[in-house]
Amino acid sequence: MPPKEITPINHEFLQGALDVLAQARKNAKNAVNLSMFYAYFEIGRMIVEEE
């Protein structure tokens, strides 16, 4: 069996994949922050109503 050739790395492809992952992390962080904001707002509303 002949040895497999090593293909060069496409740096543009890898950078594109890294950019997609970075954007996904940013989107996830924003979603969590927004969710926590609404949770704290709702808890604050509940406290005010209870008083």
PDB file with SEQRES, HELIX, SHEET and CRYST1 records, atoms N, CA, C and O in Angstrom:
SEQRES   1 A   51  MET PRO PRO LYS GLU ILE THR PRO ILE ASN HIS GLU PHE          
SEQRES   2 A   51  LEU GLN GLY ALA LEU ASP VAL LEU ALA GLN ALA ARG LYS          
SEQRES   3 A   51  ASN ALA LYS ASN ALA VAL ASN LEU SER MET PHE TYR ALA          
SEQRES   4 A   51  TYR PHE GLU ILE GLY ARG MET ILE VAL GLU GLU GLU              
HELIX    1 AA1 HIS A   11  GLU A   50  1                                  40    
CRYST1    1.000    1.000    1.000  90.00  90.00  90.00 P 1           1          
ATOM      1  N   MET A   1       0.845  -1.167   0.000  1.00  0.00           N  
ATOM      2  CA  MET A   1       0.000   0.000   0.000  1.00  0.00           C  
ATOM      3  C   MET A   1       0.903   1.246   0.000  1.00  0.00           C  
ATOM      4  O   MET A   1       1.751   1.394   0.880  1.00  0.00           O  
ATOM      5  N   PRO A   2       0.723   2.132  -0.976  1.00  0.00           N  
ATOM      6  CA  PRO A   2       1.584   3.320  -1.037  1.00  0.00           C  
ATOM      7  C   PRO A   2       1.226   4.308   0.074  1.00  0.00           C  
ATOM      8  O   PRO A   2       0.073   4.384   0.500  1.00  0.00           O  
ATOM      9  N   PRO A   3       2.228   5.067   0.540  1.00  0.00           N  
ATOM     10  CA  PRO A   3       1.940   6.035   1.607  1.00  0.00           C  
ATOM     11  C   PRO A   3       0.996   7.136   1.105  1.00  0.00           C  
ATOM     12  O   PRO A   3       1.025   7.504  -0.070  1.00  0.00           O  
ATOM     13  N   LYS A   4       0.169   7.650   2.004  1.00  0.00           N  
ATOM     14  CA  LYS A   4      -0.771   8.706   1.631  1.00  0.00           C  
ATOM     15  C   LYS A   4      -0.029  10.027   1.557  1.00  0.00           C  
ATOM     16  O   LYS A   4       0.882  10.295   2.340  1.00  0.00           O  
ATOM     17  N   GLU A   5      -0.435  10.836   0.607  1.00  0.00           N  
ATOM     18  CA  GLU A   5       0.172  12.153   0.484  1.00  0.00           C  
ATOM     19  C   GLU A   5      -0.385  13.086   1.552  1.00  0.00           C  
ATOM     20  O   GLU A   5      -1.558  13.005   1.914  1.00  0.00           O  
ATOM     21  N   ILE A   6       0.451  13.951   2.038  1.00  0.00           N  
ATOM     22  CA  ILE A   6       0.019  14.955   3.015  1.00  0.00           C  
ATOM     23  C   ILE A   6      -0.458  16.172   2.238  1.00  0.00           C  
ATOM     24  O   ILE A   6       0.283  16.750   1.442  1.00  0.00           O  
ATOM     25  N   THR A   7      -1.701  16.547   2.480  1.00  0.00           N  
ATOM     26  CA  THR A   7      -2.250  17.704   1.778  1.00  0.00           C  
ATOM     27  C   THR A   7      -2.009  18.954   2.610  1.00  0.00           C  
ATOM     28  O   THR A   7      -2.042  18.901   3.839  1.00  0.00           O  
ATOM     29  N   PRO A   8      -1.769  20.068   1.950  1.00  0.00           N  
ATOM     30  CA  PRO A   8      -1.535  21.309   2.698  1.00  0.00           C  
ATOM     31  C   PRO A   8      -2.807  21.773   3.415  1.00  0.00           C  
ATOM     32  O   PRO A   8      -3.922  21.480   2.984  1.00  0.00           O  
ATOM     33  N   ILE A   9      -2.617  22.487   4.495  1.00  0.00           N  
ATOM     34  CA  ILE A   9      -3.741  22.995   5.280  1.00  0.00           C  
ATOM     35  C   ILE A   9      -4.268  24.258   4.627  1.00  0.00           C  
ATOM     36  O   ILE A   9      -3.505  25.161   4.285  1.00  0.00           O  
ATOM     37  N   ASN A  10      -5.569  24.312   4.461  1.00  0.00           N  
ATOM     38  CA  ASN A  10      -6.209  25.507   3.919  1.00  0.00           C  
ATOM     39  C   ASN A  10      -6.504  26.434   5.096  1.00  0.00           C  
ATOM     40  O   ASN A  10      -7.489  26.251   5.811  1.00  0.00           O  
ATOM     41  N   HIS A  11      -5.643  27.427   5.288  1.00  0.00           N  
ATOM     42  CA  HIS A  11      -5.766  28.318   6.436  1.00  0.00           C  
ATOM     43  C   HIS A  11      -7.029  29.166   6.368  1.00  0.00           C  
ATOM     44  O   HIS A  11      -7.594  29.501   7.409  1.00  0.00           O  
ATOM     45  N   GLU A  12      -7.482  29.517   5.188  1.00  0.00           N  
ATOM     46  CA  GLU A  12      -8.717  30.291   5.051  1.00  0.00           C  
ATOM     47  C   GLU A  12      -9.919  29.477   5.547  1.00  0.00           C  
ATOM     48  O   GLU A  12     -10.808  30.008   6.212  1.00  0.00           O  
ATOM     49  N   PHE A  13      -9.932  28.187   5.214  1.00  0.00           N  
ATOM     50  CA  PHE A  13     -11.004  27.304   5.681  1.00  0.00           C  
ATOM     51  C   PHE A  13     -10.995  27.210   7.204  1.00  0.00           C  
ATOM     52  O   PHE A  13     -12.040  27.326   7.844  1.00  0.00           O  
ATOM     53  N   LEU A  14      -9.809  26.998   7.783  1.00  0.00           N  
ATOM     54  CA  LEU A  14      -9.713  26.880   9.232  1.00  0.00           C  
ATOM     55  C   LEU A  14     -10.114  28.180   9.921  1.00  0.00           C  
ATOM     56  O   LEU A  14     -10.795  28.153  10.946  1.00  0.00           O  
ATOM     57  N   GLN A  15      -9.698  29.316   9.365  1.00  0.00           N  
ATOM     58  CA  GLN A  15     -10.078  30.598   9.954  1.00  0.00           C  
ATOM     59  C   GLN A  15     -11.588  30.789   9.868  1.00  0.00           C  
ATOM     60  O   GLN A  15     -12.194  31.321  10.797  1.00  0.00           O  
ATOM     61  N   GLY A  16     -12.202  30.363   8.768  1.00  0.00           N  
ATOM     62  CA  GLY A  16     -13.650  30.447   8.638  1.00  0.00           C  
ATOM     63  C   GLY A  16     -14.352  29.609   9.687  1.00  0.00           C  
ATOM     64  O   GLY A  16     -15.343  30.044  10.274  1.00  0.00           O  
ATOM     65  N   ALA A  17     -13.845  28.409   9.927  1.00  0.00           N  
ATOM     66  CA  ALA A  17     -14.432  27.541  10.951  1.00  0.00           C  
ATOM     67  C   ALA A  17     -14.274  28.162  12.330  1.00  0.00           C  
ATOM     68  O   ALA A  17     -15.201  28.118  13.138  1.00  0.00           O  
ATOM     69  N   LEU A  18     -13.111  28.740  12.607  1.00  0.00           N  
ATOM     70  CA  LEU A  18     -12.895  29.408  13.895  1.00  0.00           C  
ATOM     71  C   LEU A  18     -13.822  30.602  14.062  1.00  0.00           C  
ATOM     72  O   LEU A  18     -14.327  30.847  15.158  1.00  0.00           O  
ATOM     73  N   ASP A  19     -14.048  31.342  12.992  1.00  0.00           N  
ATOM     74  CA  ASP A  19     -14.959  32.490  13.049  1.00  0.00           C  
ATOM     75  C   ASP A  19     -16.386  32.050  13.351  1.00  0.00           C  
ATOM     76  O   ASP A  19     -17.096  32.709  14.111  1.00  0.00           O  
ATOM     77  N   VAL A  20     -16.807  30.936  12.756  1.00  0.00           N  
ATOM     78  CA  VAL A  20     -18.154  30.414  13.010  1.00  0.00           C  
ATOM     79  C   VAL A  20     -18.288  30.015  14.480  1.00  0.00           C  
ATOM     80  O   VAL A  20     -19.300  30.313  15.115  1.00  0.00           O  
ATOM     81  N   LEU A  21     -17.274  29.345  15.018  1.00  0.00           N  
ATOM     82  CA  LEU A  21     -17.313  28.938  16.424  1.00  0.00           C  
ATOM     83  C   LEU A  21     -17.299  30.154  17.357  1.00  0.00           C  
ATOM     84  O   LEU A  21     -18.010  30.172  18.362  1.00  0.00           O  
ATOM     85  N   ALA A  22     -16.501  31.156  17.031  1.00  0.00           N  
ATOM     86  CA  ALA A  22     -16.454  32.363  17.859  1.00  0.00           C  
ATOM     87  C   ALA A  22     -17.805  33.066  17.860  1.00  0.00           C  
ATOM     88  O   ALA A  22     -18.257  33.535  18.904  1.00  0.00           O  
ATOM     89  N   GLN A  23     -18.449  33.143  16.706  1.00  0.00           N  
ATOM     90  CA  GLN A  23     -19.757  33.782  16.631  1.00  0.00           C  
ATOM     91  C   GLN A  23     -20.795  32.974  17.403  1.00  0.00           C  
ATOM     92  O   GLN A  23     -21.663  33.550  18.059  1.00  0.00           O  
ATOM     93  N   ALA A  24     -20.714  31.656  17.334  1.00  0.00           N  
ATOM     94  CA  ALA A  24     -21.649  30.803  18.082  1.00  0.00           C  
ATOM     95  C   ALA A  24     -21.476  31.010  19.581  1.00  0.00           C  
ATOM     96  O   ALA A  24     -22.463  31.079  20.314  1.00  0.00           O  
ATOM     97  N   ARG A  25     -20.228  31.111  20.046  1.00  0.00           N  
ATOM     98  CA  ARG A  25     -19.988  31.368  21.470  1.00  0.00           C  
ATOM     99  C   ARG A  25     -20.559  32.721  21.879  1.00  0.00           C  
ATOM    100  O   ARG A  25     -21.173  32.853  22.938  1.00  0.00           O  
ATOM    101  N   LYS A  26     -20.351  33.720  21.030  1.00  0.00           N  
ATOM    102  CA  LYS A  26     -20.875  35.059  21.323  1.00  0.00           C  
ATOM    103  C   LYS A  26     -22.406  35.033  21.388  1.00  0.00           C  
ATOM    104  O   LYS A  26     -23.002  35.628  22.287  1.00  0.00           O  
ATOM    105  N   ASN A  27     -23.036  34.345  20.437  1.00  0.00           N  
ATOM    106  CA  ASN A  27     -24.492  34.243  20.424  1.00  0.00           C  
ATOM    107  C   ASN A  27     -25.009  33.528  21.667  1.00  0.00           C  
ATOM    108  O   ASN A  27     -26.020  33.928  22.245  1.00  0.00           O  
ATOM    109  N   ALA A  28     -24.313  32.469  22.074  1.00  0.00           N  
ATOM    110  CA  ALA A  28     -24.728  31.727  23.269  1.00  0.00           C  
ATOM    111  C   ALA A  28     -24.601  32.597  24.508  1.00  0.00           C  
ATOM    112  O   ALA A  28     -25.487  32.602  25.364  1.00  0.00           O  
ATOM    113  N   LYS A  29     -23.494  33.338  24.606  1.00  0.00           N  
ATOM    114  CA  LYS A  29     -23.300  34.217  25.763  1.00  0.00           C  
ATOM    115  C   LYS A  29     -24.372  35.294  25.809  1.00  0.00           C  
ATOM    116  O   LYS A  29     -24.898  35.598  26.879  1.00  0.00           O  
ATOM    117  N   ASN A  30     -24.699  35.871  24.670  1.00  0.00           N  
ATOM    118  CA  ASN A  30     -25.745  36.896  24.622  1.00  0.00           C  
ATOM    119  C   ASN A  30     -27.102  36.328  25.013  1.00  0.00           C  
ATOM    120  O   ASN A  30     -27.879  36.987  25.704  1.00  0.00           O  
ATOM    121  N   ALA A  31     -27.390  35.112  24.574  1.00  0.00           N  
ATOM    122  CA  ALA A  31     -28.672  34.482  24.904  1.00  0.00           C  
ATOM    123  C   ALA A  31     -28.769  34.226  26.405  1.00  0.00           C  
ATOM    124  O   ALA A  31     -29.818  34.452  27.008  1.00  0.00           O  
ATOM    125  N   VAL A  32     -27.684  33.758  27.006  1.00  0.00           N  
ATOM    126  CA  VAL A  32     -27.682  33.508  28.449  1.00  0.00           C  
ATOM    127  C   VAL A  32     -27.837  34.820  29.202  1.00  0.00           C  
ATOM    128  O   VAL A  32     -28.613  34.901  30.154  1.00  0.00           O  
ATOM    129  N   ASN A  33     -27.103  35.851  28.783  1.00  0.00           N  
ATOM    130  CA  ASN A  33     -27.210  37.146  29.461  1.00  0.00           C  
ATOM    131  C   ASN A  33     -28.635  37.688  29.380  1.00  0.00           C  
ATOM    132  O   ASN A  33     -29.158  38.201  30.370  1.00  0.00           O  
ATOM    133  N   LEU A  34     -29.257  37.582  28.226  1.00  0.00           N  
ATOM    134  CA  LEU A  34     -30.621  38.074  28.065  1.00  0.00           C  
ATOM    135  C   LEU A  34     -31.594  37.277  28.937  1.00  0.00           C  
ATOM    136  O   LEU A  34     -32.491  37.846  29.559  1.00  0.00           O  
ATOM    137  N   SER A  35     -31.408  35.977  28.973  1.00  0.00           N  
ATOM    138  CA  SER A  35     -32.264  35.128  29.785  1.00  0.00           C  
ATOM    139  C   SER A  35     -32.120  35.476  31.270  1.00  0.00           C  
ATOM    140  O   SER A  35     -33.117  35.533  31.990  1.00  0.00           O  
ATOM    141  N   MET A  36     -30.898  35.705  31.726  1.00  0.00           N  
ATOM    142  CA  MET A  36     -30.678  36.070  33.125  1.00  0.00           C  
ATOM    143  C   MET A  36     -31.272  37.450  33.416  1.00  0.00           C  
ATOM    144  O   MET A  36     -31.810  37.667  34.502  1.00  0.00           O  
ATOM    145  N   PHE A  37     -31.185  38.367  32.486  1.00  0.00           N  
ATOM    146  CA  PHE A  37     -31.783  39.689  32.660  1.00  0.00           C  
ATOM    147  C   PHE A  37     -33.285  39.559  32.884  1.00  0.00           C  
ATOM    148  O   PHE A  37     -33.836  40.155  33.810  1.00  0.00           O  
ATOM    149  N   TYR A  38     -33.943  38.775  32.029  1.00  0.00           N  
ATOM    150  CA  TYR A  38     -35.391  38.591  32.183  1.00  0.00           C  
ATOM    151  C   TYR A  38     -35.730  37.887  33.499  1.00  0.00           C  
ATOM    152  O   TYR A  38     -36.733  38.208  34.135  1.00  0.00           O  
ATOM    153  N   ALA A  39     -34.903  36.938  33.900  1.00  0.00           N  
ATOM    154  CA  ALA A  39     -35.152  36.234  35.165  1.00  0.00           C  
ATOM    155  C   ALA A  39     -35.056  37.199  36.342  1.00  0.00           C  
ATOM    156  O   ALA A  39     -35.927  37.200  37.211  1.00  0.00           O  
ATOM    157  N   TYR A  40     -34.014  38.014  36.378  1.00  0.00           N  
ATOM    158  CA  TYR A  40     -33.859  38.977  37.476  1.00  0.00           C  
ATOM    159  C   TYR A  40     -34.963  40.020  37.450  1.00  0.00           C  
ATOM    160  O   TYR A  40     -35.452  40.434  38.501  1.00  0.00           O  
ATOM    161  N   PHE A  41     -35.356  40.446  36.265  1.00  0.00           N  
ATOM    162  CA  PHE A  41     -36.445  41.411  36.149  1.00  0.00           C  
ATOM    163  C   PHE A  41     -37.732  40.817  36.714  1.00  0.00           C  
ATOM    164  O   PHE A  41     -38.460  41.481  37.452  1.00  0.00           O  
ATOM    165  N   GLU A  42     -38.003  39.573  36.365  1.00  0.00           N  
ATOM    166  CA  GLU A  42     -39.218  38.902  36.841  1.00  0.00           C  
ATOM    167  C   GLU A  42     -39.191  38.724  38.354  1.00  0.00           C  
ATOM    168  O   GLU A  42     -40.211  38.913  39.017  1.00  0.00           O  
ATOM    169  N   ILE A  43     -38.029  38.361  38.908  1.00  0.00           N  
ATOM    170  CA  ILE A  43     -37.905  38.220  40.357  1.00  0.00           C  
ATOM    171  C   ILE A  43     -38.133  39.573  41.031  1.00  0.00           C  
ATOM    172  O   ILE A  43     -38.809  39.651  42.056  1.00  0.00           O  
ATOM    173  N   GLY A  44     -37.574  40.629  40.461  1.00  0.00           N  
ATOM    174  CA  GLY A  44     -37.798  41.964  41.000  1.00  0.00           C  
ATOM    175  C   GLY A  44     -39.263  42.341  40.973  1.00  0.00           C  
ATOM    176  O   GLY A  44     -39.773  42.929  41.927  1.00  0.00           O  
ATOM    177  N   ARG A  45     -39.949  42.009  39.887  1.00  0.00           N  
ATOM    178  CA  ARG A  45     -41.380  42.293  39.782  1.00  0.00           C  
ATOM    179  C   ARG A  45     -42.153  41.525  40.842  1.00  0.00           C  
ATOM    180  O   ARG A  45     -43.070  42.065  41.461  1.00  0.00           O  
ATOM    181  N   MET A  46     -41.787  40.269  41.051  1.00  0.00           N  
ATOM    182  CA  MET A  46     -42.462  39.451  42.052  1.00  0.00           C  
ATOM    183  C   MET A  46     -42.256  40.023  43.462  1.00  0.00           C  
ATOM    184  O   MET A  46     -43.179  40.027  44.276  1.00  0.00           O  
ATOM    185  N   ILE A  47     -41.049  40.500  43.739  1.00  0.00           N  
ATOM    186  CA  ILE A  47     -40.765  41.082  45.056  1.00  0.00           C  
ATOM    187  C   ILE A  47     -41.602  42.332  45.271  1.00  0.00           C  
ATOM    188  O   ILE A  47     -42.186  42.515  46.340  1.00  0.00           O  
ATOM    189  N   VAL A  48     -41.664  43.196  44.259  1.00  0.00           N  
ATOM    190  CA  VAL A  48     -42.453  44.426  44.371  1.00  0.00           C  
ATOM    191  C   VAL A  48     -43.920  44.104  44.585  1.00  0.00           C  
ATOM    192  O   VAL A  48     -44.578  44.740  45.409  1.00  0.00           O  
ATOM    193  N   GLU A  49     -44.440  43.133  43.862  1.00  0.00           N  
ATOM    194  CA  GLU A  49     -45.846  42.750  44.031  1.00  0.00           C  
ATOM    195  C   GLU A  49     -46.103  42.158  45.420  1.00  0.00           C  
ATOM    196  O   GLU A  49     -47.180  42.354  45.983  1.00  0.00           O  
ATOM    197  N   GLU A  50     -45.138  41.445  45.969  1.00  0.00           N  
ATOM    198  CA  GLU A  50     -45.302  40.814  47.271  1.00  0.00           C  
ATOM    199  C   GLU A  50     -45.311  41.858  48.388  1.00  0.00           C  
ATOM    200  O   GLU A  50     -45.961  41.672  49.417  1.00  0.00           O  
ATOM    201  N   GLU A  51     -44.591  42.947  48.178  1.00  0.00           N  
ATOM    202  CA  GLU A  51     -44.534  43.991  49.217  1.00  0.00           C  
ATOM    203  C   GLU A  51     -45.829  44.703  49.221  1.00  0.00           C  
ATOM    204  O   GLU A  51     -46.023  45.627  50.011  1.00  0.00           O  
TER     205      GLU A  51                                                      
END                                                                             
